[in-house]
Amino acid sequence: SAVISQKPSRDICQRGTSLTIQCQVDSQVTMMFWYRQQPGQSLTLIATANQGSEATYESGFVIDKFPISRPNLTFSTLTVSNMSPEDSSIYLCSGASGRSAGELFFGEGSRLTVL
Amino acid sequence: AQKVTQAQTEISVVEKEDVTLDCVYETRDTTYYLFWYKQPPSGELVFLIRRNSFDEQNEISGRYSWNFQKSTSSFNFTITASQVVDSAVYFCALSEPSSGNTPLVFGKGTRLSVIA
């Protein structure tokens, strides 16, 4: 299984600022995804991070708010822009390899609190 | 469209009791994968099991067991002789990888509290 590392693991941010979360995997994965988990809620897919091209966003999420990069197979970033308290969530990076069709591995998550 | 329903929002049991977490899913695909993940209070997601749609055999792993029934579109999870360390939120999830690796759709989760 892949090991996925995220940082920061948690942060407290001020309204109106932006924060970039980094995700590093220890082996090549074919697909990388970013999920959001709002307090007490389930996981919602934000976008698929595509290597070397623009991410594919789910309904309700836009690039201006959540810019995503994936410069290579093992690294991706998610930026939460112009944050508001409603953005307080756990953001999780996940990856899937072709060897385990359909199985996702998750990072530890980044817990953001916006004041 | 894919959908995963976990009707039980919260369950509390006394230590050593058995508990079953329900999961019902909807999919139009004949090939799909079902998962259970555990999310302890620390927040990370821990993979528990993956089951593909062609394998209806029940599975047992220690105190954990899973009952997959395609006829009722259910994939229930039972913890035998529950322990306090089992307290967590448990998520059932579905994937349809017919066009390659696809992201998971998660149920809303069931919060399990095991009381000593």
Interface residues (C-beta under 8 A of the other chain):
Chain A: S1 T30 M31 F33 Y35 Q41 S42 L43 L45 T48 I90 L92 S94 A96 S97 G98 S100 A101 G102 E103 L104 F105 F106 G107 E108 G109 R111
Chain B: Y32 Y33 F35 Y37 G43 E44 L45 F47 R50 N52 F91 S95 E96 P97 G100 N101 T102 P103 L104 V105 F106 G107 K108 G109
